[in-house]
Every structure is written in structure tokens, then in C-alpha cells.
Amino acid sequence: MSTSSTNSGGDWADFDPVEFARQTMFAIESGDDDNHVDQVRLIRLEEIVAARWPRRWLLRRRLAREIRASVATQDDDFIPKNDFYARRLEWAGQQAMDVRRGRRERRAERQAEDDAQQPGESGPQDGGADPGEGFLP
């Protein structure tokens, strides 16, 4: 076997570790976002199944109303009116996109907060004691 600097995708010199890391994190977060949407939907169904009679009926009616409203918002030119499956699938995709958008916004807010705190932390604070003060006569 010979060792080569190429793999099936091309030269190793073309490999960008930063882009690879970005794509990997996007794939992981996308899976997490899709799982979050599915988890919320499943928990709502479990709540209906676990509830006793009057509450079960109210929860079931509320969920049915929300589901009908979610498919009603889809454009009829985009998805045919009678295609419930496609409309719900589009809705679930939009929910995952909303979760991703919220995650990006929170990340940007944290980054802005971190950037705002860094200038004050980088230099010595005025009025602070010298770390070696008091040890030498």
C-alpha cells in the first residue's frame, strides 16, 4: 500500500478545518433542533394521554385547534389544500427553523455581552493592589 496525500474527496491541502468544524456544528445543532420540535410534540401527546377526563378533552381540543391553524397558514399555491401531510411537514420544518433562529440570536447576544465585558477585564483595575505588595520589606 502506498501512502498518498489525496483521499477520495481531493487533496488534503484543500481541507479547511474551520469550515469542517462549522459544518459539523451545524449538523449537530440541526439534529438537536429537529429533535426538540419532535420532543415537544410528543410531550403534548403524552400529556393528553395521561390526563383525566375533563382535562384530556380540553387538551385534545386545544391541540386539534392548533394543528388545524398550523396547516391553514400554508399558501395554497405552494402546497395543495388537501395535502395535510405536506402542510404539517412544512410546519415542522418552520418550527425547527424558528428554534435555530432563536439559538443564533441568543448566541449573538452572548457574543455581544462577552465583547462588551472584555475591554474592562483585559487590563489591570485602577486602585488594585500589586500582587507582590507586602511580601518584600
Backbone as CSV, one residue per row, in Angstrom:
resi,resn,N_x,N_y,N_z,CA_x,CA_y,CA_z,C_x,C_y,C_z
1,MET,0.841,-1.186,0.000,0.000,0.000,0.000,0.878,1.239,0.000
2,SER,0.480,2.176,-0.789,1.238,3.418,-0.824,0.469,4.494,-0.077
3,THR,1.220,5.338,0.572,0.608,6.440,1.290,0.551,7.636,0.360
4,SER,-0.595,8.237,0.288,-0.777,9.346,-0.635,-1.357,10.526,0.111
5,SER,-1.131,11.703,-0.428,-1.674,12.908,0.214,-3.077,13.218,-0.294
6,THR,-3.659,12.293,-1.019,-5.013,12.529,-1.509,-5.951,11.499,-0.934
7,ASN,-7.200,11.875,-0.848,-8.245,10.922,-0.488,-9.281,10.980,-1.588
8,SER,-10.370,10.291,-1.408,-11.377,10.240,-2.470,-12.005,11.603,-2.739
9,GLY,-11.931,12.553,-1.790,-12.542,13.860,-1.968,-11.615,14.887,-2.569
10,GLY,-10.332,14.620,-2.677,-9.412,15.602,-3.235,-8.164,15.710,-2.393
11,ASP,-7.424,16.769,-2.568,-6.188,16.986,-1.828,-6.470,17.298,-0.368
12,TRP,-5.569,16.849,0.499,-5.677,17.218,1.897,-5.381,18.699,2.068
13,ALA,-4.643,19.246,1.133,-4.332,20.675,1.200,-5.599,21.515,1.058
14,ASP,-6.622,20.969,0.428,-7.892,21.686,0.258,-8.769,21.622,1.500
15,PHE,-8.388,20.812,2.478,-9.190,20.630,3.685,-9.134,21.889,4.540
16,ASP,-10.285,22.407,4.885,-10.388,23.601,5.723,-10.973,23.182,7.071
17,PRO,-10.173,23.102,8.119,-10.687,22.630,9.409,-11.747,23.556,10.004
18,VAL,-11.649,24.844,9.760,-12.642,25.779,10.299,-13.997,25.534,9.633
19,GLU,-14.003,25.368,8.324,-15.252,25.093,7.603,-15.814,23.735,8.004
20,PHE,-14.944,22.749,8.176,-15.377,21.424,8.615,-16.039,21.509,9.987
21,ALA,-15.415,22.250,10.908,-15.986,22.415,12.247,-17.328,23.125,12.180
22,ARG,-17.430,24.160,11.336,-18.690,24.891,11.195,-19.800,23.991,10.676
23,GLN,-19.489,23.201,9.648,-20.490,22.293,9.082,-20.875,21.197,10.069
24,THR,-19.902,20.712,10.822,-20.191,19.676,11.813,-21.103,20.222,12.902
25,MET,-20.801,21.415,13.407,-21.645,22.019,14.442,-23.050,22.311,13.915
26,PHE,-23.145,22.746,12.666,-24.459,23.000,12.075,-25.260,21.706,12.001
27,ALA,-24.613,20.609,11.599,-25.310,19.323,11.504,-25.780,18.851,12.876
28,ILE,-24.936,19.009,13.879,-25.312,18.595,15.235,-26.463,19.446,15.750
29,GLU,-26.355,20.763,15.591,-27.406,21.658,16.072,-28.708,21.467,15.307
30,SER,-28.627,21.194,14.012,-29.842,20.961,13.228,-30.561,19.726,13.732
31,GLY,-29.802,18.682,14.012,-30.405,17.470,14.570,-31.029,17.736,15.921
32,ASP,-30.345,18.540,16.751,-30.889,18.897,18.058,-32.179,19.696,17.912
33,ASP,-32.209,20.629,16.960,-33.404,21.451,16.761,-34.580,20.601,16.293
34,ASP,-34.324,19.703,15.352,-35.394,18.818,14.879,-35.884,17.921,16.012
35,ASN,-34.968,17.416,16.816,-35.357,16.570,17.946,-36.141,17.365,18.981
36,HIS,-35.791,18.628,19.174,-36.513,19.462,20.133,-37.976,19.622,19.702
37,VAL,-38.188,19.892,18.428,-39.554,20.050,17.920,-40.332,18.748,18.106
38,ASP,-39.710,17.621,17.771,-40.379,16.323,17.932,-40.658,16.026,19.402
39,GLN,-39.723,16.373,20.272,-39.895,16.115,21.689,-41.066,16.923,22.255
40,VAL,-41.178,18.169,21.864,-42.290,18.999,22.329,-43.613,18.408,21.864
41,ARG,-43.671,17.968,20.614,-44.907,17.379,20.088,-45.263,16.097,20.839
42,LEU,-44.279,15.262,21.113,-44.524,14.015,21.819,-44.985,14.262,23.249
43,ILE,-44.375,15.210,23.923,-44.768,15.516,25.298,-46.204,16.002,25.350
44,ARG,-46.612,16.785,24.372,-48.010,17.255,24.349,-48.975,16.090,24.179
45,LEU,-48.614,15.120,23.340,-49.464,13.933,23.183,-49.497,13.108,24.466
46,GLU,-48.340,12.961,25.117,-48.296,12.218,26.376,-49.138,12.903,27.440
47,GLU,-49.149,14.221,27.442,-49.964,14.950,28.410,-51.443,14.659,28.197
48,ILE,-51.853,14.571,26.951,-53.261,14.263,26.652,-53.601,12.854,27.121
49,VAL,-52.734,11.902,26.838,-52.989,10.509,27.221,-53.016,10.356,28.739
50,ALA,-52.164,11.067,29.447,-52.066,10.919,30.897,-53.147,11.676,31.663
51,ALA,-53.796,12.638,31.037,-54.770,13.480,31.743,-56.068,12.715,32.001
52,ARG,-56.773,13.159,33.024,-58.096,12.586,33.315,-59.142,13.263,32.441
53,TRP,-60.383,12.773,32.533,-61.412,13.108,31.565,-61.596,14.590,31.242
54,PRO,-61.940,15.468,32.135,-62.247,16.815,31.627,-61.020,17.500,31.027
55,ARG,-59.883,17.331,31.680,-58.662,17.959,31.171,-58.230,17.327,29.856
56,ARG,-58.349,16.010,29.726,-57.977,15.324,28.483,-58.771,15.881,27.310
57,TRP,-60.053,16.077,27.502,-60.901,16.592,26.433,-60.470,18.007,26.039
58,LEU,-60.185,18.852,27.049,-59.760,20.225,26.761,-58.406,20.261,26.051
59,LEU,-57.456,19.445,26.506,-56.140,19.405,25.870,-56.232,18.899,24.434
60,ARG,-57.074,17.886,24.226,-57.244,17.333,22.879,-57.848,18.369,21.941
61,ARG,-58.836,19.088,22.410,-59.469,20.132,21.588,-58.481,21.251,21.266
62,ARG,-57.687,21.662,22.261,-56.707,22.724,22.053,-55.663,22.301,21.011
63,LEU,-55.154,21.078,21.130,-54.165,20.592,20.177,-54.762,20.487,18.774
64,ALA,-55.984,19.980,18.677,-56.632,19.876,17.361,-56.803,21.247,16.724
65,ARG,-57.179,22.238,17.520,-57.348,23.600,17.008,-56.007,24.161,16.523
66,GLU,-54.940,23.921,17.295,-53.615,24.405,16.895,-53.115,23.713,15.629
67,ILE,-53.382,22.430,15.501,-52.956,21.705,14.302,-53.696,22.224,13.076
68,ARG,-55.001,22.415,13.200,-55.769,22.956,12.069,-55.274,24.349,11.698
69,ALA,-54.950,25.158,12.692,-54.444,26.513,12.421,-53.073,26.465,11.748
70,SER,-52.250,25.498,12.113,-50.902,25.429,11.522,-50.947,25.052,10.048
71,VAL,-51.879,24.195,9.654,-51.951,23.835,8.233,-52.725,24.868,7.437
72,ALA,-53.530,25.668,8.097,-54.293,26.692,7.391,-53.405,27.853,6.959
73,THR,-52.259,28.035,7.609,-51.390,29.163,7.286,-50.567,28.935,6.019
74,GLN,-50.501,27.718,5.531,-49.705,27.419,4.338,-50.392,27.961,3.091
75,ASP,-49.594,28.458,2.165,-50.104,29.013,0.916,-50.637,27.889,0.027
76,ASP,-51.855,28.054,-0.496,-52.465,27.018,-1.343,-51.709,26.834,-2.648
77,ASP,-51.029,27.865,-3.137,-50.245,27.720,-4.362,-48.980,26.906,-4.118
78,PHE,-48.485,26.933,-2.895,-47.256,26.229,-2.550,-47.530,24.755,-2.256
79,ILE,-48.529,24.495,-1.407,-48.921,23.121,-1.054,-50.416,23.006,-1.281
80,PRO,-50.857,21.982,-2.011,-52.297,21.825,-2.249,-53.091,21.771,-0.942
81,LYS,-54.298,22.296,-0.990,-55.124,22.426,0.208,-55.419,21.093,0.887
82,ASN,-55.569,20.020,0.145,-55.930,18.727,0.723,-54.729,17.893,1.158
83,ASP,-53.524,18.391,1.018,-52.327,17.627,1.373,-51.907,17.958,2.807
84,PHE,-52.593,17.337,3.769,-52.328,17.592,5.180,-50.902,17.216,5.548
85,TYR,-50.426,16.060,5.048,-49.079,15.579,5.380,-48.017,16.603,4.979
86,ALA,-48.075,17.103,3.761,-47.081,18.064,3.287,-47.168,19.369,4.078
87,ARG,-48.370,19.796,4.405,-48.535,21.030,5.169,-47.971,20.889,6.585
88,ARG,-48.211,19.749,7.221,-47.676,19.533,8.568,-46.159,19.397,8.531
89,LEU,-45.644,18.751,7.498,-44.200,18.605,7.348,-43.544,19.975,7.179
90,GLU,-44.149,20.825,6.390,-43.641,22.188,6.210,-43.695,22.950,7.532
91,TRP,-44.773,22.778,8.286,-44.898,23.437,9.579,-43.786,22.994,10.522
92,ALA,-43.516,21.682,10.581,-42.471,21.163,11.465,-41.107,21.727,11.067
93,GLY,-40.859,21.835,9.769,-39.607,22.430,9.307,-39.487,23.881,9.723
94,GLN,-40.592,24.613,9.654,-40.583,26.009,10.074,-40.327,26.138,11.578
95,GLN,-40.891,25.203,12.356,-40.658,25.227,13.799,-39.181,25.013,14.107
96,ALA,-38.556,24.067,13.422,-37.125,23.814,13.624,-36.308,25.037,13.216
97,MET,-36.704,25.706,12.132,-36.002,26.921,11.702,-36.147,28.024,12.754
98,ASP,-37.328,28.115,13.374,-37.527,29.109,14.428,-36.623,28.824,15.628
99,VAL,-36.466,27.540,15.961,-35.577,27.170,17.063,-34.144,27.547,16.709
100,ARG,-33.717,27.275,15.467,-32.364,27.636,15.030,-32.157,29.149,15.073
101,ARG,-33.172,29.900,14.613,-33.073,31.352,14.614,-32.932,31.875,16.043
102,GLY,-33.713,31.324,16.954,-33.607,31.727,18.355,-32.249,31.399,18.935
103,ARG,-31.699,30.239,18.558,-30.373,29.861,19.039,-29.320,30.824,18.519
104,ARG,-29.416,31.200,17.233,-28.450,32.152,16.656,-28.552,33.500,17.347
105,GLU,-29.783,33.952,17.628,-29.967,35.243,18.291,-29.385,35.224,19.701
106,ARG,-29.616,34.127,20.443,-29.053,34.030,21.785,-27.528,33.994,21.737
107,ARG,-26.969,33.283,20.746,-25.515,33.222,20.601,-24.950,34.612,20.294
108,ALA,-25.638,35.364,19.415,-25.180,36.718,19.075,-25.261,37.634,20.302
109,GLU,-26.317,37.495,21.104,-26.438,38.298,22.316,-25.317,37.982,23.304
110,ARG,-25.035,36.678,23.487,-23.941,36.292,24.384,-22.604,36.817,23.877
111,GLN,-22.395,36.755,22.566,-21.147,37.245,21.989,-21.016,38.753,22.205
112,ALA,-22.128,39.473,22.023,-22.099,40.919,22.241,-21.805,41.241,23.707
113,GLU,-22.387,40.468,24.630,-22.109,40.674,26.053,-20.647,40.375,26.365
114,ASP,-20.134,39.293,25.807,-18.726,38.942,26.028,-17.802,40.014,25.473
115,ASP,-18.121,40.530,24.285,-17.302,41.582,23.683,-17.337,42.853,24.521
116,ALA,-18.490,43.150,25.118,-18.618,44.347,25.939,-17.846,44.201,27.247
117,GLN,-17.718,42.988,27.768,-17.016,42.777,29.034,-15.511,42.681,28.863
118,GLN,-15.033,42.279,27.729,-13.607,42.056,27.536,-12.739,43.299,27.733
119,PRO,-13.083,44.478,27.225,-12.176,45.620,27.403,-11.892,45.940,28.866
120,GLY,-12.857,45.809,29.738,-12.660,46.097,31.148,-11.837,45.030,31.846
121,GLU,-11.870,43.801,31.356,-11.163,42.718,32.015,-9.721,42.574,31.548
122,SER,-9.380,43.149,30.406,-8.071,42.903,29.824,-6.935,43.588,30.584
123,GLY,-7.142,44.765,31.120,-6.077,45.493,31.792,-6.232,45.422,33.294
124,PRO,-5.196,45.884,34.022,-5.304,45.895,35.481,-6.325,46.933,35.929
125,GLN,-6.994,46.647,36.995,-8.007,47.544,37.530,-7.328,48.666,38.311
126,ASP,-7.827,49.890,38.198,-7.287,51.013,38.958,-7.594,50.805,40.436
127,GLY,-6.632,51.129,41.274,-6.848,51.017,42.708,-6.565,49.629,43.241
128,GLY,-6.210,48.708,42.404,-5.917,47.360,42.863,-4.521,47.281,43.443
129,ALA,-4.352,46.343,44.328,-3.044,46.171,44.968,-2.114,45.422,44.034
130,ASP,-0.839,45.722,44.157,0.181,44.999,43.411,0.238,43.585,43.978
131,PRO,0.244,42.541,43.109,0.229,41.180,43.630,1.411,40.866,44.546
132,GLY,2.550,41.550,44.374,3.695,41.280,45.217,3.781,42.183,46.434
133,GLU,2.833,43.055,46.603,2.853,44.028,47.695,2.731,43.335,49.042
134,GLY,3.570,43.742,49.965,3.512,43.193,51.319,4.425,42.002,51.527
135,PHE,5.008,41.456,50.481,5.881,40.307,50.647,7.334,40.700,50.790
136,LEU,7.701,41.855,50.262,9.090,42.304,50.346,9.183,43.430,51.357
137,PRO,10.300,43.480,52.159,10.413,44.558,53.150,10.655,45.904,52.538
